């Protein structure tokens, strides 16, 4: 298994395009200055020792060296020892509402943004459990099955947005039913679903579905996003910011349906939370999930990894050394055969 020990360091690669842009800008500025200095046909005679292209080669060497330094900084690793590990965990689905009403900005910067940040922090709190993700609007979709790959779970959550839902609505019942199907058939006491939503436009069968799921051993927790006063739903109309309107032309206000979410959690023998309580919600949810009866499972995982950062850093230093010894002058040893002409 290949991995980067510090994958977050790879974001530093974003500096490469910036450096390329600055280099191209400097290239154009240098060319203009040379044109002011002398006619292009005379430059070769005025500066016969200066190579036209060596500074490009030197820049490319430094850019490639920087890439290898960043990769080495992230520490690429390869699993060298795999062994069986027995562990106990509960199965938890995080169901995230991606309906258009989640774009409302009654909580800053928006409901969907706050929900995504909360869900990623929730993944960190629930490490040790098997986690899956579901997104829902007019329908529910299994975004990621149950896994212990927490990095992937957070990646899927961060990418969730209303554009992924072809049909609008808040199909909470579908999300609960989908979670039930995704759990193992013999799992009766080790499972839960955490629904993060504003509860807008919910279907009436959600409460019935929650009771049925709880009878089958699933706990249901709800996290409300938004305010009871509500907010407008922003839209892009012909390139301009506007708000969703009803058929009469009035701006639609979307409100947090706290009562429904409270009833839903009660039907699922869980608990309702408001997202604005932040850390308290995370701590309480973690405590409740931790009390769920765990199931033991066996899995094979890598326990030791070999690091290869030294090869990347070594090659980067080698490229820097080469760049240092390349001058901006033409190569005298290759007079008449200058590879950089």
The 8 nearest C-alpha neighbors of each residue, nearest first, counted from 0:
[[1, 78, 77, 2, 301, 76, 79, 304],
 [0, 2, 77, 76, 78, 3, 75, 304],
 [3, 1, 76, 75, 4, 77, 0, 6],
 [2, 4, 75, 6, 5, 74, 73, 76],
 [3, 5, 74, 6, 73, 2, 75, 76],
 [4, 6, 73, 3, 7, 8, 74, 72],
 [5, 7, 3, 8, 73, 9, 4, 2],
 [6, 8, 9, 5, 10, 73, 11, 3],
 [9, 7, 73, 10, 6, 11, 5, 72],
 [8, 10, 11, 7, 6, 12, 73, 69],
 [11, 9, 12, 8, 13, 7, 6, 14],
 [10, 12, 9, 13, 8, 14, 69, 15],
 [13, 11, 10, 14, 9, 15, 66, 69],
 [14, 12, 11, 15, 10, 16, 17, 9],
 [13, 15, 17, 12, 16, 11, 18, 10],
 [14, 16, 18, 17, 13, 12, 19, 62],
 [17, 15, 19, 18, 14, 20, 13, 12],
 [18, 16, 14, 20, 15, 19, 21, 13],
 [17, 19, 21, 15, 20, 16, 22, 14],
 [18, 20, 22, 16, 17, 21, 23, 15],
 [19, 21, 17, 23, 22, 18, 24, 16],
 [20, 22, 24, 18, 19, 23, 25, 17],
 [23, 21, 19, 25, 24, 20, 26, 18],
 [24, 22, 26, 20, 25, 21, 19, 27],
 [23, 25, 21, 27, 26, 22, 20, 28],
 [24, 26, 28, 22, 23, 27, 29, 21],
 [27, 25, 23, 29, 24, 28, 22, 30],
 [26, 28, 30, 24, 29, 25, 23, 31],
 [27, 29, 25, 31, 30, 26, 24, 32],
 [30, 28, 32, 26, 31, 27, 25, 33],
 [29, 31, 27, 33, 28, 32, 26, 34],
 [30, 32, 34, 28, 33, 29, 27, 35],
 [31, 33, 35, 29, 34, 30, 36, 28],
 [34, 32, 36, 30, 35, 31, 29, 37],
 [33, 35, 31, 36, 32, 37, 38, 30],
 [36, 34, 32, 33, 37, 31, 38, 30],
 [35, 37, 33, 34, 32, 38, 42, 31],
 [38, 36, 34, 35, 39, 33, 42, 41],
 [37, 39, 41, 40, 34, 42, 36, 35],
 [38, 40, 42, 41, 37, 34, 43, 33],
 [39, 41, 38, 42, 43, 44, 37, 45],
 [42, 40, 44, 38, 39, 43, 45, 37],
 [43, 41, 45, 39, 44, 40, 46, 37],
 [44, 42, 47, 46, 41, 45, 40, 39],
 [43, 45, 41, 42, 47, 46, 40, 48],
 [46, 44, 42, 43, 47, 41, 37, 48],
 [47, 45, 43, 48, 44, 49, 42, 41],
 [48, 46, 43, 44, 49, 45, 42, 50],
 [49, 47, 328, 329, 46, 50, 327, 43],
 [50, 48, 328, 47, 329, 46, 327, 51],
 [51, 49, 329, 328, 52, 53, 327, 48],
 [50, 52, 53, 340, 49, 339, 54, 327],
 [51, 53, 55, 54, 50, 339, 56, 340],
 [54, 52, 56, 55, 327, 50, 57, 339],
 [53, 55, 57, 56, 52, 58, 327, 51],
 [56, 54, 58, 53, 52, 57, 59, 51],
 [55, 57, 53, 59, 54, 58, 60, 52],
 [58, 56, 54, 60, 322, 55, 59, 53],
 [57, 59, 61, 55, 60, 56, 62, 54],
 [60, 58, 62, 56, 61, 57, 63, 55],
 [61, 59, 57, 63, 58, 62, 318, 64],
 [60, 62, 64, 58, 59, 63, 65, 319],
 [61, 63, 59, 65, 64, 60, 58, 66],
 [64, 62, 66, 60, 65, 61, 59, 67],
 [65, 63, 315, 61, 67, 62, 66, 318],
 [64, 66, 68, 62, 63, 67, 61, 69],
 [67, 65, 63, 69, 64, 68, 70, 62],
 [66, 68, 70, 64, 311, 65, 69, 315],
 [69, 67, 65, 71, 312, 66, 70, 315],
 [68, 70, 72, 66, 71, 67, 65, 9],
 [71, 69, 67, 73, 72, 68, 66, 74],
 [70, 72, 308, 74, 68, 311, 73, 69],
 [71, 73, 69, 74, 70, 68, 8, 308],
 [72, 74, 5, 70, 8, 71, 6, 3],
 [75, 73, 308, 71, 72, 4, 3, 76],
 [76, 74, 3, 307, 2, 308, 306, 73],
 [77, 75, 306, 2, 305, 1, 3, 304],
 [76, 78, 1, 305, 304, 0, 79, 2],
 [79, 77, 304, 0, 301, 80, 303, 305],
 [78, 80, 304, 303, 305, 77, 81, 301],
 [81, 79, 303, 301, 302, 78, 82, 304],
 [82, 80, 301, 300, 302, 299, 79, 83],
 [81, 83, 299, 300, 301, 84, 80, 302],
 [84, 82, 299, 298, 300, 297, 85, 81],
 [83, 85, 298, 297, 299, 82, 86, 300],
 [86, 84, 297, 296, 298, 295, 83, 87],
 [85, 87, 295, 296, 84, 297, 88, 298],
 [88, 86, 295, 294, 293, 296, 85, 89],
 [87, 89, 128, 293, 294, 127, 129, 86],
 [88, 90, 189, 293, 128, 190, 129, 294],
 [89, 91, 190, 129, 189, 130, 128, 191],
 [92, 90, 191, 130, 192, 190, 129, 131],
 [91, 93, 131, 192, 132, 130, 94, 193],
 [92, 94, 132, 193, 192, 133, 194, 131],
 [95, 93, 133, 194, 134, 132, 193, 195],
 [96, 94, 134, 195, 133, 194, 97, 93],
 [95, 97, 196, 135, 98, 134, 136, 195],
 [98, 96, 161, 136, 160, 135, 101, 95],
 [97, 99, 136, 161, 100, 101, 96, 167],
 [100, 98, 101, 102, 161, 97, 167, 232],
 [99, 101, 102, 98, 103, 232, 253, 199],
 [102, 100, 110, 111, 99, 103, 98, 97],
 [103, 101, 100, 99, 109, 110, 111, 232],
 [104, 102, 232, 101, 231, 230, 109, 100],
 [103, 105, 109, 106, 107, 108, 110, 230],
 [104, 106, 230, 103, 229, 225, 107, 226],
 [107, 105, 104, 109, 225, 110, 108, 226],
 [108, 106, 109, 104, 105, 110, 113, 112],
 [107, 109, 104, 106, 112, 113, 110, 105],
 [110, 108, 104, 107, 112, 106, 111, 103],
 [109, 111, 101, 113, 112, 102, 106, 103],
 [112, 110, 114, 101, 113, 109, 102, 115],
 [111, 113, 115, 109, 114, 110, 116, 108],
 [112, 114, 116, 110, 115, 111, 117, 109],
 [115, 113, 111, 117, 112, 116, 110, 118],
 [116, 114, 118, 112, 117, 113, 157, 156],
 [117, 115, 113, 119, 118, 114, 112, 120],
 [116, 118, 114, 120, 115, 119, 121, 113],
 [119, 117, 121, 115, 120, 116, 114, 122],
 [120, 118, 122, 153, 121, 116, 117, 115],
 [121, 119, 123, 117, 122, 118, 116, 124],
 [122, 120, 118, 124, 119, 123, 117, 125],
 [121, 123, 119, 125, 120, 124, 118, 126],
 [124, 122, 120, 121, 126, 125, 119, 149],
 [123, 125, 121, 122, 126, 285, 120, 281],
 [126, 124, 122, 123, 128, 127, 121, 285],
 [127, 125, 128, 123, 124, 122, 149, 147],
 [126, 128, 125, 88, 129, 147, 87, 89],
 [129, 127, 88, 89, 126, 125, 130, 90],
 [128, 130, 90, 146, 147, 145, 91, 89],
 [131, 129, 145, 91, 146, 92, 90, 128],
 [130, 132, 145, 92, 144, 143, 146, 93],
 [131, 133, 93, 143, 142, 92, 94, 141],
 [132, 134, 94, 141, 142, 140, 93, 95],
 [135, 133, 95, 140, 94, 139, 96, 142],
 [136, 134, 139, 96, 138, 97, 140, 170],
 [135, 137, 98, 169, 168, 138, 167, 97],
 [138, 136, 168, 167, 166, 170, 169, 135],
 [139, 137, 136, 135, 170, 173, 166, 140],
 [138, 140, 135, 174, 173, 134, 136, 170],
 [141, 139, 134, 133, 142, 135, 138, 174],
 [142, 140, 133, 143, 132, 134, 144, 139],
 [141, 143, 133, 132, 140, 134, 144, 155],
 [142, 144, 132, 131, 141, 145, 133, 152],
 [145, 143, 131, 146, 132, 141, 142, 181],
 [146, 144, 131, 130, 129, 143, 90, 147],
 [145, 147, 129, 130, 148, 144, 131, 149],
 [146, 148, 129, 149, 130, 128, 145, 127],
 [149, 147, 146, 151, 150, 152, 130, 129],
 [148, 150, 152, 151, 147, 153, 122, 126],
 [149, 151, 153, 152, 148, 154, 147, 155],
 [150, 152, 154, 149, 153, 148, 155, 143],
 [153, 151, 149, 155, 154, 150, 156, 148],
 [152, 154, 156, 119, 150, 151, 155, 157],
 [153, 155, 151, 157, 152, 156, 150, 158],
 [154, 156, 158, 152, 153, 157, 151, 159],
 [157, 155, 153, 159, 158, 154, 115, 152],
 [156, 158, 154, 155, 159, 115, 153, 119],
 [157, 159, 155, 156, 154, 160, 153, 115],
 [160, 158, 156, 157, 155, 97, 163, 161],
 [159, 161, 162, 97, 163, 158, 111, 164],
 [162, 160, 97, 163, 98, 164, 99, 159],
 [163, 161, 164, 160, 165, 97, 159, 99],
 [162, 164, 161, 160, 165, 159, 97, 134],
 [163, 165, 162, 166, 161, 136, 167, 97],
 [164, 166, 163, 167, 162, 137, 161, 138],
 [167, 165, 137, 164, 136, 138, 168, 98],
 [166, 168, 137, 136, 98, 165, 164, 99],
 [167, 169, 137, 136, 200, 170, 98, 166],
 [168, 170, 136, 201, 137, 200, 171, 199],
 [169, 171, 137, 173, 172, 138, 136, 168],
 [172, 170, 174, 173, 169, 205, 175, 201],
 [171, 173, 205, 175, 174, 170, 208, 176],
 [174, 172, 176, 170, 171, 175, 139, 177],
 [173, 175, 171, 139, 177, 172, 176, 178],
 [176, 174, 178, 172, 173, 177, 179, 171],
 [175, 177, 173, 179, 178, 174, 172, 180],
 [176, 178, 174, 180, 179, 175, 173, 181],
 [179, 177, 181, 175, 176, 180, 174, 182],
 [180, 178, 176, 177, 182, 181, 175, 212],
 [179, 181, 177, 178, 182, 176, 183, 184],
 [182, 180, 178, 179, 177, 183, 144, 145],
 [183, 181, 179, 180, 178, 184, 186, 190],
 [182, 184, 186, 185, 181, 180, 179, 187],
 [183, 185, 186, 182, 187, 180, 181, 179],
 [186, 184, 183, 187, 182, 188, 189, 215],
 [185, 187, 183, 184, 188, 189, 182, 190],
 [188, 186, 216, 185, 215, 189, 190, 217],
 [189, 187, 216, 190, 186, 292, 217, 291],
 [190, 188, 89, 292, 293, 90, 291, 187],
 [191, 189, 90, 217, 91, 89, 188, 218],
 [190, 192, 218, 91, 217, 219, 90, 92],
 [191, 193, 92, 219, 91, 93, 220, 194],
 [192, 194, 220, 93, 221, 94, 219, 92],
 [193, 195, 94, 221, 222, 220, 93, 95],
 [196, 194, 222, 95, 221, 94, 96, 223],
 [197, 195, 96, 198, 223, 224, 194, 222],
 [196, 198, 224, 255, 223, 199, 225, 256],
 [199, 197, 256, 196, 201, 255, 260, 200],
 [198, 200, 197, 201, 256, 169, 255, 254],
 [201, 199, 169, 168, 198, 202, 170, 256],
 [202, 200, 169, 199, 198, 170, 203, 171],
 [201, 203, 204, 205, 170, 200, 172, 171],
 [204, 202, 205, 201, 206, 207, 172, 200],
 [203, 205, 207, 206, 202, 208, 172, 209],
 [206, 204, 172, 208, 203, 207, 202, 171],
 [207, 205, 209, 208, 263, 204, 210, 266],
 [208, 206, 204, 210, 209, 205, 211, 203],
 [207, 209, 205, 211, 206, 210, 172, 212],
 [208, 210, 206, 212, 267, 207, 211, 266],
 [211, 209, 213, 266, 207, 212, 208, 267],
 [210, 212, 208, 214, 213, 209, 207, 215],
 [213, 211, 215, 209, 214, 210, 217, 208],
 [212, 214, 217, 216, 267, 210, 215, 211],
 [215, 213, 211, 212, 216, 210, 217, 267],
 [214, 216, 212, 213, 217, 187, 211, 188],
 [215, 217, 187, 188, 213, 214, 212, 218],
 [218, 216, 213, 191, 190, 212, 215, 219],
 [219, 217, 191, 267, 269, 268, 213, 192],
 [218, 220, 267, 269, 192, 264, 191, 193],
 [221, 219, 193, 269, 270, 264, 271, 194],
 [220, 222, 194, 271, 193, 264, 195, 260],
 [223, 221, 195, 272, 273, 274, 271, 194],
 [222, 224, 273, 197, 196, 274, 195, 272],
 [225, 223, 197, 196, 274, 110, 222, 273],
 [224, 226, 255, 106, 105, 197, 110, 223],
 [225, 227, 229, 255, 228, 254, 105, 224],
 [226, 228, 255, 254, 229, 225, 256, 257],
 [229, 227, 226, 254, 230, 255, 105, 253],
 [230, 228, 254, 226, 253, 227, 105, 252],
 [229, 231, 105, 252, 253, 103, 104, 254],
 [230, 232, 252, 103, 251, 233, 253, 242],
 [231, 233, 103, 242, 243, 100, 102, 234],
 [234, 232, 242, 241, 231, 243, 103, 102],
 [233, 235, 241, 242, 240, 243, 236, 232],
 [234, 236, 240, 239, 238, 241, 237, 233],
 [235, 237, 239, 238, 234, 241, 240, 242],
 [238, 236, 239, 235, 240, 241, 234, 242],
 [237, 239, 236, 235, 240, 241, 234, 233],
 [238, 240, 236, 235, 237, 241, 234, 242],
 [241, 239, 235, 234, 236, 233, 238, 242],
 [240, 242, 234, 233, 235, 236, 239, 243],
 [243, 241, 233, 234, 232, 231, 244, 250],
 [242, 244, 232, 251, 250, 234, 233, 241],
 [245, 243, 250, 249, 251, 248, 242, 246],
 [244, 246, 248, 247, 249, 251, 250, 243],
 [245, 247, 248, 244, 249, 250, 251, 243],
 [248, 246, 245, 249, 244, 250, 251, 243],
 [247, 249, 245, 244, 246, 250, 251, 243],
 [250, 248, 244, 245, 247, 251, 246, 243],
 [249, 251, 244, 243, 242, 245, 252, 248],
 [252, 250, 244, 243, 245, 231, 249, 253],
 [253, 251, 231, 230, 229, 254, 250, 232],
 [252, 254, 229, 230, 231, 100, 251, 199],
 [255, 253, 229, 227, 228, 256, 226, 252],
 [254, 256, 197, 227, 226, 225, 257, 198],
 [257, 255, 198, 258, 259, 254, 199, 197],
 [256, 258, 260, 259, 255, 261, 223, 198],
 [259, 257, 261, 260, 256, 262, 263, 255],
 [258, 260, 262, 261, 257, 256, 263, 198],
 [261, 259, 263, 257, 262, 258, 221, 264],
 [260, 262, 258, 271, 264, 259, 263, 257],
 [263, 261, 265, 259, 260, 264, 266, 258],
 [262, 264, 260, 266, 265, 261, 206, 259],
 [265, 263, 269, 270, 267, 220, 261, 266],
 [264, 266, 262, 268, 267, 263, 269, 261],
 [265, 267, 263, 210, 264, 268, 209, 262],
 [266, 268, 219, 264, 213, 209, 218, 265],
 [269, 267, 265, 266, 218, 264, 219, 213],
 [270, 268, 264, 220, 219, 267, 218, 265],
 [269, 271, 264, 220, 265, 221, 272, 268],
 [270, 272, 221, 261, 264, 222, 220, 260],
 [273, 271, 222, 223, 221, 274, 280, 270],
 [272, 274, 223, 222, 275, 276, 224, 271],
 [273, 275, 276, 277, 224, 223, 222, 272],
 [274, 276, 277, 273, 224, 225, 106, 223],
 [277, 275, 274, 279, 280, 273, 278, 272],
 [278, 276, 275, 280, 279, 274, 281, 117],
 [279, 277, 281, 280, 282, 276, 283, 275],
 [278, 280, 282, 281, 277, 276, 283, 284],
 [279, 281, 283, 278, 277, 282, 276, 284],
 [282, 280, 278, 284, 279, 283, 285, 121],
 [281, 283, 285, 279, 280, 284, 278, 286],
 [284, 282, 286, 280, 285, 281, 279, 287],
 [285, 283, 287, 281, 286, 282, 280, 288],
 [284, 286, 282, 288, 283, 287, 289, 281],
 [287, 285, 289, 283, 284, 288, 282, 290],
 [288, 286, 284, 290, 289, 285, 283, 291],
 [287, 289, 285, 291, 290, 286, 284, 89],
 [288, 290, 286, 287, 291, 285, 89, 292],
 [291, 289, 287, 288, 292, 286, 293, 285],
 [292, 290, 288, 289, 189, 293, 89, 287],
 [291, 293, 189, 188, 290, 294, 89, 289],
 [294, 292, 88, 89, 87, 189, 291, 295],
 [293, 295, 87, 88, 89, 189, 296, 292],
 [296, 294, 87, 86, 293, 88, 85, 297],
 [295, 297, 86, 85, 87, 294, 298, 88],
 [298, 296, 85, 84, 86, 83, 295, 299],
 [297, 299, 84, 83, 300, 85, 296, 86],
 [300, 298, 83, 82, 84, 81, 297, 301],
 [299, 301, 81, 82, 302, 298, 83, 84],
 [300, 302, 81, 80, 78, 303, 82, 299],
 [301, 303, 80, 81, 300, 82, 304, 78],
 [304, 302, 80, 79, 301, 78, 305, 81],
 [305, 303, 78, 79, 77, 76, 306, 302],
 [304, 306, 77, 76, 79, 78, 307, 303],
 [307, 305, 76, 308, 75, 74, 304, 77],
 [308, 306, 309, 75, 310, 76, 74, 305],
 [307, 309, 71, 74, 311, 310, 306, 75],
 [308, 310, 312, 307, 311, 313, 71, 306],
 [311, 309, 313, 308, 312, 307, 314, 71],
 [312, 310, 71, 314, 67, 308, 313, 309],
 [311, 313, 315, 309, 68, 314, 310, 71],
 [312, 314, 310, 316, 315, 311, 309, 317],
 [313, 315, 317, 311, 316, 312, 310, 318],
 [316, 314, 64, 312, 318, 317, 313, 67],
 [317, 315, 319, 313, 318, 314, 320, 312],
 [316, 318, 314, 320, 315, 319, 313, 321],
 [319, 317, 321, 315, 320, 316, 64, 60],
 [318, 320, 316, 322, 321, 317, 61, 323],
 [321, 319, 317, 323, 318, 322, 316, 324],
 [322, 320, 318, 323, 324, 319, 317, 325],
 [321, 323, 319, 325, 57, 320, 324, 318],
 [322, 324, 320, 321, 325, 319, 326, 57],
 [325, 323, 321, 322, 326, 320, 319, 57],
 [326, 324, 322, 323, 321, 327, 57, 53],
 [327, 325, 328, 324, 53, 323, 329, 322],
 [326, 328, 53, 50, 49, 54, 325, 329],
 [329, 327, 49, 50, 48, 326, 330, 53],
 [328, 330, 50, 48, 49, 331, 327, 337],
 [329, 331, 333, 332, 337, 328, 334, 339],
 [332, 330, 334, 333, 329, 337, 328, 335],
 [333, 331, 330, 334, 337, 336, 329, 335],
 [334, 332, 336, 337, 331, 330, 335, 338],
 [335, 333, 331, 336, 332, 337, 330, 329],
 [334, 336, 337, 333, 331, 332, 338, 330],
 [337, 335, 333, 334, 338, 340, 332, 330],
 [336, 338, 333, 339, 340, 335, 334, 330],
 [339, 337, 340, 336, 333, 330, 335, 329],
 [340, 338, 337, 52, 53, 50, 51, 329],
 [339, 337, 338, 51, 50, 52, 329, 336]]
